[in-house]
Amino acid sequence: MTVSMTKTEKIQRLAELTAGQESTSGASLWKEAARRLRSSKMALIGGAIILLFLIVAVIGPWIAPFSPTAQTWRDEVFANQGKFVNPRAENWFGLDHLGRDLFSRFLVGARQTLLVGVISTLIGLIVGALIGGISGAAATLGGDAGRRVDSVVMRFIDMMLALPSLLLAVSVAAVMGQSLTTVMIAVGVVQVPIFARLLRGSMLAQGGADYVLAARALGIRKRRIVLTQIVPNSLSPVIVQCTLTLATAIIEAAALSYLGLGNPDPAVPEWGVMLSTAQRFFDNAPLMAVFPAVGIIITALGFTLLGEAMREALDPKLRG
C-alpha cells in the first residue's frame, strides 16, 4: 500500500511539473505576443479602428442628434419632388427618401452591425470548436475507433466547406425566414467548418508534442490530457481566426441584408439594411449607399489588420 501511494504521488508530482512548464511556456508566449503587438503599427491601427467602432456602437444611440426612425423632414423631401437633401449643417450625412437623418441612423446602426458580427462569430466559434475538439480528441488519442469518428465528422465538414459561404448563408436564411436572428444564425453556420477544421488541425499538431507523450507515459487519463494540455495549447490560432471572422461576418451579414434576407423592418437602422435601401435610389442619392458602405469597409479593415497582426505575433517562426 505504501509503495502504491508513493508511486501515485510521484506521478501526480511529475504531471504537475509538466503542466507547470507548459503553463510557463504559454504565459511567456502570450507575453511575447503582447509585446510584439504593442510595437506593430498594423495592430495599433486595427485596434484604433475597432476601438472607435466600439465607442460609436455603445454610445451611438445617446449622441445621435435625432431619432433614427423619426421622419422629421418628410414634408421637405416630398416638397422637393423626390430630390434628396445632401449633407448640410443640420444633417451631416443628409436625409434619406423618408426624411430621416442619415447621420443618426448611421450612429445607431453601428450597434446592430456589431451585434450581428459578434453573435454570429460566437455561434460559429462555439459550434465549430465543439465539433473540431471532439474530432481532434478522437483522432489524437482515440485509437482506431477515434479515427473512424474523426473521418465521419470531417467528411461532413468537407461537405459544408464545398459550398460557397454566401450560397450556404443564403440557403440557411431562405429556409429560416427573414429576420435579424436568421442572419446571425446563417452567418454563424458558415463559420462552423472553419473553426472546426482549424481547432482539429491544431490539436493534431499538438498531439505529437513531447509533453503529451510524457503525460501518456505517466498514465494520465486521456480526457485530462485533452482538456488540460492539448486544447489550451491549441487555442492560439482559433483566437486569431475570431478577429478575422468578425470582419467577414460583418460583410456577409451586410450582404444578406442587401439581398433582402435581413431585418424585415427597414425602419430599424443597420448598415446592411441601410445599404440595401440605398440601392433603389443610388442614381439620385449615391451618398445614401456611400456612408454605410464605408463604415462596413473600415470596420472590416480594422478587424483584419488586428487579426493579421495577432497571427504574426503568435507565429513561432517570427519570434526572435
N, C-alpha and C positions, 0 to 999 in steps of 0.2 A: 504493500500500500504506500509506503514511504517512497519507494523508487518511482511508482506511478505518479505521485504528486510532484516529485522533483522534475520528472520529465515534462509534465504538463506546464509547470511553472517556467521551464526553460523555453518551451515552445511559445508560450504567451509572451515571454520577455523578448525573444527574437522577433516575433511578429510586431511587437510594439516598436522595437528599434527600426525594423524595416519600414513601418508606417511613418515613424518619425523622420527618417531620412527622406522619404518621398514627400512628406509634408514640407520639410525644409526646402527641398528642391523646388516644389511647387510654389512656395512662398517667394523664393528668390527669382523664379521665372516671372511671376506677376510683378514683382518689384522692378525687375529689369525692364519689363514691358511698359510699365507706367513711366519709367524714366525716359524710354525711347519715345513714348507718345508725347511727353511734355516738350521734347525737343523737335518734334515733327511739325513742320508748317502745315502739311496736309491734314494732320489730326487737329491742329488748332483751328484751322479754317472750318473744317467739318463740324467740330464741336461748337464753334461760334454760331454757325448757321442753325444747328439743331437747338441750341440754347435760345436763340431768337425765336425760332418756331414754337418752342415750348412756352415761352413767355407770352407770345401772341395767342396761343391756344388756350392758355389758362386765364389770362386777364382780358381777352378779346371782348367777351360779352359786356364787360364793365366799362371799357374805354371806347366802345363803339358810339359814335356821336348820335346815331339814330337807331330806331328799331329796324332790324333786318327784314322784317315782314311787313312793315307799315308802308302802304302805297301813298306816301305823303305828297309826292309830286305827280300823281297820276293825271290830274287835270292839265298840268303843264305839258306833259308828254303828249297827251291826246290833242291838245290845242295846237301843237306843232305838226300835226298831221303825220305822225309816225317818225319824225326826225328826232333822233336821240340826243340827249343832253350830254355833252362831253365834259371832261373834268373841269371843275371850277372851284372857286374858293369855298363854297358851301358844301360841295360834293366832290371830294378829292379824286374819286375814280369815275365820276359821272353817275348817270341814272340808267336803270335797265328799262325794259319795254313796259313795265308796270309802274314806273315812277318810284322805285325803291332805290335807296342809297347803296351803290355797289361797294363802297369802302366799308360800310358797316357789315354788309353781307360777307365780304372777304374776311374781316376780322373774326366774326362769329363762326364762319365756315371752317376756319383752321382747326377748331376743336373737334368738329365732326370728322375731318380728314385724319387728324391724329388718332382719334378713337378707332376709326376703321383700320388704320395701319397697325396699331398696337394689338388690338384684339385678334385680327386675322393672323398676325405673326405668332401670337401666343397659341392660337389654335393649331397652327402648323407645327410649332415647336413641341407642344405637349404631346400631340398625337404622333408626330414623326419620331420624337425621341423615345416614346414608349415602344413603338414598333421596331425602331432601329436598335434600342437597347436589348429587347428580347431576342432579336435576330443575332446581334453581336455576341450576346452572352451564350446563346445556344451554339453558335459556330466556334466560339473560343474555347469553352470548357464543357460543351455538351456531348462530346463524342460523336459517334456515327448518327445517333438519333437526333442530336442537336443540329448537325449539319444538314440533315434532311429537313428539319423545321426551318432552318435558315434558307435553304434553297426554295421552299414553297413561298415563304414570306417575300423573298427578294423577287421572285417571278411576278408576284402581284404588284410590287413596287415598280418593276420594269414596265408593266402594262400602263401604270399611271404616268411614268416618265415618257412613254412612247407618244402620248397625246400632247399636242401643243398646249402650253399653260393657259393661254387665253381661251382656247377652244374648250378646255376642261372646265374653266371657271364659268364660261357662258353656259355650258351644258348643265352644271350644277345649279346655277342661278335660274335657268329657264325651268328646271324641274321643281324648284322650291317656291318659285313665285317672286314677285317684285317687292323688295323691302331692303332696308339697310342691314338687317340681320343676315339676310340672304347673301349680300355682298361680302360680309365678313366671313361667313362660312365658306363661300365659294373660293375666295382668295386664300383662306386657310387651308382648304383641301389641296390646292395647287402646291402649297409649300410642304405638305406632308412628306412626299417622297424625297425631297431634297434633304430635309433634316434626318430622315430615316437612313438614307444612304451615307450621309456624312458621319453620323454617330457610329453606325455599324463599321464603316471603314476605319475610323479612328480606334474603335475597340479592338478590331482585328490586329491593327498595328501594335497596340499596347499589350495584346495577349501573349506575344512572344518576348516581352521585356524581361530583364533579369529579376526584377522584383516579383513578378508574377510566378516565375519558375521557383524562386526561393519560397514564396508563400505556399505553393503547392507542395514543395518538398517538406515543408514544416507541418503539413497535414491540415492546414487551414481550410475550412469549408469553402466550396466553390462559390456559393452565394455570397459569402462575406468578401471573398476576393473581388468579385464583380462589383459589389455595391460600395466597398470602401477603398478599392485600389484602382480598378480598371476604369469605371465610369468617371470618377473625379478627374483622372488624368486624361480623359478623352473629350472633355467639355470645351477646351480652348477653341478648336475650330468651329464648334457649334455656336459659341458666343459671338465669334466674329461674323458668322453667317447671319445671325439675328439682325445685326446692324445693316447688312446688305439686303436682307429680305424685307426690312421695313421700307427701304426705298422702292423696291419692286412692288410691294404690297400697296403702297400709296398710288403708284402708277396704274396697277391693274384694277384697283377699286375705282379710280377715276375713269378707266376705260369702260368698266361695266356700267357706271352711271352715264357715261357718254352714249352707250348703246341702249339706254332706257331701262336697264335692269336694276337700278339703284333705288333710292328712296322714292316711293310713288308720290310723295308730297313735294312738289318743286318749291314750295314756299320755305321749306327748311333749308338754310344755306349750307352747302357743302361744295368744295371746289370742283369735284367731278360733276355734280348736278349743275353748278353754275356754267361749267364748260359745255355740258350737254344742251342747256337752254340757249347759250350764246350761238350755237351753230346755226340756228334758224335766222339769226339777224347779223351774220358775220359780214355781209356785204355793206350794210348800213351802219353797223356799230361793231367794228373789229375789236375795240378795246374791251368789250364785254368778255371776249374769249382770252385776250392777252393777259389780263391780270390773274385769273385763276390758273392759267397755263404756266405762267412764270412762277407763281407760288409753288405749284407741283414740281416743276423742274428744279428750282433752287433747293427745296426741301429734300428731294430725292438725291440731289448732288451732295448735300451735307451728310446724309447717312452713308452714301457711297464713299466719300472721302474718309470719314471716320472708320468705316469698315475696312477699307484698304490699308489704312494706317495701322489698325489693330492686327491685320493679317501679317504685315511686315514686322511689327513689333514682337509678335509671338512666333515668328518663323525661326527655328533653331539655326538655320543656315546663315541667317543675317545677324546673329548675336555674336558680338565680339568677345 
